[in-house]
Amino acid sequence: MEDTVKTGSRIYSPQEFLASLTDGRLASTLILTGMINEEETTEQYASFAVGTSCVNWRKIPTGAIESIQSLGFVTCGDHNHPLVNISLKEPQSEEALLFASFATDMKGEAHRIINKLLREAEESKTAGTTDAGPHCSRCLQFCGTTDMDVFFQCAAFCMEQMC
């Protein structure tokens, strides 16, 4: 079996991936992780909420979706929703490209912040200036896997309760 690297909905061999990366052909797919509301989803729109919070449902036109990967189910109050990764198609208009780039930048900034918090927690623990232990690091690492709707709440919880 050939080694492959998956990016969005396209699978590349390592050589293809590196070649695409260096010559600028690599498509940057915006992938959103969150829940689908089955009751509100139609053939035209997927009712979607980023993260695992049952708020801020948005209608995503199904024509804008490249693919949907099922990740299982998550509990939301007294019910469950499918948890998914939605890969969006490459935006076509200038405005859509602008908003997609903002979303990508915000996601990257969230991960940069979590990595900085992890480094600081580790440095403080090593220097003996805090009693932050492995629970703090694990909590912050988990936050790095969440999306924007819950990221900052998660990081604040970790810093207040675990670090």
N, C-alpha and C positions, 0 to 999 in steps of 0.2 A: 504494500500500500504506500502510495506517495505521500510524503509529508506535505501538509497544507496549512495555510494561515487564513482564517476567515475574517473578512472585513465587511460589515453590513450583510448583504445577501450574496456577495460574490466570494468565491473561494479561489485563492491563488496558490500556486506552488511557491516555495520560498524565493526562487529565482525570479518568477513573474512579479511577485510582490515588491522585491527590491528594485527591479527594473522600472516598475510603474511608479514607485516612490521617487526614484531619482529623476525620471523624465517628466514628472508632473501629471501623469495619466491616472494616478490613484484617486478614485472618487471618494470624497469625504461624505459618508452617509450619516445623517443625523438619526440617532437611535434614541428613542424615548422608552423608559421603563415605567410601567404603571398598570392600572387596572382598566378593564373593559366593563362597562355597565350593559349587561345583556339585554335588559328591558328597554333601554333607550337606543340601542344600536339598530340601524336599518341597513338596507342595501346601499344607500347613498352615504351614510355617515357612521363612523364608529364613535360611540360615546366613551371618552377616555379621560382618566384622571392620572396625572403624573404622581409617581410614588405609591404609597399605600394608604393615603388618607382619602376618605369618601367625600371630599369637597373639591370644588373647582373643576367640575366635569366640563369637557370641551368636545365639540363635534369636529372630528377630523374627517374630511371628505375621503371616501374610500379610494378615489382616483389619485389621491396624494400619497397613498401608502404603497411602498415597494413590497414589504412582507411583514408578517406578524409571527413571532415565535412565542409559543405558549411556555410559560415557566411554572405553571401549577395554579393553585388558588390561594388567596389570602383572606383572612377574616376582616370584616369591616362592620363593626357593631355586632348585630345579631345575624348577619348573613355573610356570604362569601362572594368574591369576584375573581374572575380569571386574572392572573398576573401575567403580563406579556412584555416583550420587547417589540416595539413598532419601529421599523426602518422606513423612514420617509423617502420619497423619490427626490431626486435632485431638483431644487426649485428652479423655475424658468424665468420669473420676472425679477427685475432689480430689487423690488421691495421684498419679495420672498427670500431672495438671496441675502439681503441685509438682515432680516429677522432670523434666518437660519444661522447666520454667522454670529449674531448676538447670543442665541441660545447655546451654540457650541462654545463660545467664549465664556459664558456664565458657568457652564458645566465644567470647563477646564479650570476656571478660577476657584470653584468649589473644591475641586480635587487638590489644587495647589494649596489652599488654606488648610485642608485636612492633613496634607503631608507636612506642612509647617508645624501644625499643632502636634503631630506625632513626633517630629524631630525634637521640639521643645520639651515634650513630656519625657522623652527618652533622655535628653541631656540633663534635665532636672533630676531625674531618677539616678542617673550615673553620678552626678555631682553631689547627691545626697541632700538636695535642697527641697525635696518633696517626697511624700510617701506614695506618689502615683505608681501604681504597679501595673501588672499585665492586664488587669481589667480596663484600665484607662486606654491603653494602646489598642486592645481588642475592640472596645467601644468606638473609638475614633476610626479604626480601620473599617468597621461596619458602616459608619456614616459615609465613608468614601464610596460605598457601593450604592448609596441612595441617590435619588434625583432631587432637583432644586426645591420642590414643594416641602420636603421633609428634611433636607440636608441640614439647614441651619438650626432647626429645632433639635435634631439629633445631636449635633455638635455641642449645642448649649447644654443639653442634658448630660452628655459625657463630661464636659468641663465642670459642671456643678456637682454631679453625683459620683463620678468615678475618678476624677483626676485631682 
